[in-house]
């Protein structure tokens, strides 16, 4: 019993170390992307974008602006969101401004003048999205706009999604006022690419599809899936909401590359079949 408890503590400690190392790596990638790609091109996204504006108007170092604003946001978070919601943002809020300052000293050694601006912008968005995805995947955040969106959601009783849209819109509009239309367009591109990459890092790239099929030719469809494709199926009993008739739902998970093959053959067997398809990112247990 004592050995089991000791082993459990070792596993928990190991997981925490891995999570912290992942946070550090992700935050470092975000800081590198900011200094190498986003700051030199006046890309205005999130609190880092506000630091770009502050640097342009007042000559304030981005790391200083981020450090001060993050402290203010954390205090507000502690007051309105509580200790539990705030604790996962504290480490990232301390580390990220420090890394922005540390990596800023590397920029003189790298020259991107020969690279097309759009390539630099896309590269920065990809790197930031990858870094942010790593941070979010282990349950942390780099503070700033993440905490701000939670505060707005709490104060105005709105979902996180609209709050993110509002905060990003305000920040990007400030960028438009200070830097012009080109910055607006590039910033929107960065926001979109970042969001896509973050999702892919957090939940992965779908390698499989889940088919849910309602058909009057259940046996024929099942035979096709079992015999010709050698995929297991699950039969789920269901009832039509309007007709009240008993129906069978055939569920089957297949590789993405076989998507069109399954769809076409099922419709060939029963043109009236109802097919629902979803992305599957992970399968755990018996397959």
LINFENDA-V12181 format. One record per backbone hydrogen bond with DSSP energy under -0.5 kcal/mol. NH is the residue of the N-H (numbers start at 1). CO is the residue of the C=O. E is the energy in kcal/mol with one decimal. If there is no record, write none. Layout:
nh = [NH;NH]
co = [CO;CO]
e = [E;E]
//
This chain:
nh = [5;6;7;8;9;10;11;12;13;14;15;16;17;18;19;20;21;22;23;24;25;26;27;28;29;30;31;32;33;34;35;36;37;38;39;41;41;42;43;44;45;49;50;51;52;53;54;55;56;57;58;59;59;60;64;65;66;67;68;69;70;71;72;73;74;75;76;77;78;79;80;81;82;86;87;88;89;90;91;93;94;95;96;97;98;99;100;101;102;103;104;105;105;106;107;109;110;112;115;120;121;122;123;124;125;126;127;128;129;130;131;132;133;134;135;136;137;138;138;139;140;141;146;148;149;150;151;152;153;154;155;156;157;158;163;164;165;166;167;168;169;170;171;172;173;174;175;176;177;178;179;180;180;184;185;186;187;188;189;190;191;192;193;194;195;196;197;198;199;200;201;202;203;204;207;208;209;210;211;211;212;213;214;215;215;221;222;223;224;225;226;227;228;228;229;231;234;236;236;238;240;244;247;249;250;250;251;251;252;254;254;256;258;259;262;263;264;265;266;267;268;269;270;273;274;275;276;278;280]
co = [1;2;3;4;5;6;7;8;9;10;11;12;13;14;15;16;17;18;19;20;21;22;23;24;25;26;27;28;29;30;31;32;33;33;34;37;38;39;38;42;43;45;46;47;48;49;50;51;52;53;54;54;55;54;61;61;62;63;64;65;66;67;68;69;70;71;72;73;74;75;76;77;77;82;83;84;86;86;87;89;90;91;92;93;94;95;96;97;98;99;100;101;102;103;104;106;107;110;112;116;117;118;119;120;121;122;123;124;125;126;127;128;129;130;131;132;133;134;135;136;135;88;143;144;145;146;147;148;149;150;151;152;153;153;159;160;161;162;163;164;165;166;167;168;169;170;171;172;173;174;175;175;176;180;181;182;183;184;185;186;187;188;189;190;191;192;193;194;195;196;197;198;199;200;280;280;254;278;209;252;276;250;274;213;248;217;218;219;220;221;222;223;223;224;224;225;251;234;249;247;245;240;238;236;213;248;234;249;211;209;252;207;255;256;258;259;260;261;262;263;264;265;266;270;214;273;212;210;208]
e = [-2.1;-2.3;-2.7;-2.3;-2.3;-2.0;-2.2;-2.4;-2.5;-2.5;-2.7;-2.1;-2.1;-2.3;-2.4;-2.5;-2.5;-2.4;-2.4;-2.7;-2.4;-2.9;-2.7;-2.0;-2.3;-2.1;-2.3;-2.7;-2.5;-2.3;-2.4;-2.7;-2.3;-1.9;-3.3;-0.5;-0.5;-1.6;-2.4;-0.5;-0.8;-1.5;-1.3;-1.9;-1.4;-1.9;-2.7;-2.2;-1.8;-2.5;-2.3;-0.7;-0.7;-1.2;-0.6;-2.2;-2.9;-2.4;-2.4;-2.7;-2.5;-1.6;-1.9;-2.5;-2.5;-2.1;-2.2;-2.5;-2.6;-2.0;-2.8;-2.8;-1.2;-1.1;-2.1;-0.6;-2.0;-0.9;-0.7;-2.2;-1.5;-2.8;-2.6;-0.6;-1.0;-2.5;-2.4;-2.0;-2.5;-2.9;-1.0;-0.6;-0.9;-1.7;-0.7;-1.6;-1.6;-0.5;-1.7;-1.9;-2.6;-2.5;-2.5;-2.5;-2.3;-2.6;-2.4;-2.6;-2.6;-2.4;-2.5;-3.0;-2.3;-1.9;-2.0;-2.8;-2.1;-1.0;-0.6;-1.7;-1.9;-1.1;-1.5;-2.3;-2.6;-1.4;-2.3;-2.7;-2.2;-2.2;-2.9;-2.6;-0.7;-1.1;-1.3;-2.6;-2.1;-2.5;-2.6;-2.5;-2.2;-2.4;-2.3;-2.8;-2.2;-2.0;-1.7;-2.1;-2.3;-2.0;-3.1;-0.6;-1.7;-1.4;-2.5;-2.6;-2.6;-2.1;-2.0;-2.4;-2.5;-2.2;-2.6;-2.8;-2.1;-1.9;-2.6;-2.9;-1.8;-2.0;-2.6;-2.4;-2.6;-1.6;-0.8;-1.2;-2.9;-3.0;-0.6;-3.2;-2.6;-2.6;-2.7;-0.6;-0.6;-2.2;-2.7;-2.5;-2.1;-2.3;-2.7;-3.0;-0.7;-1.1;-1.4;-2.6;-2.5;-0.6;-2.8;-2.6;-3.1;-1.4;-2.7;-2.8;-2.9;-0.6;-3.1;-0.7;-2.2;-2.6;-0.5;-2.3;-2.0;-2.0;-2.5;-2.5;-2.7;-1.9;-2.5;-2.2;-1.6;-2.0;-2.8;-2.2;-2.7;-0.6;-2.5;-1.8;-2.2]
//
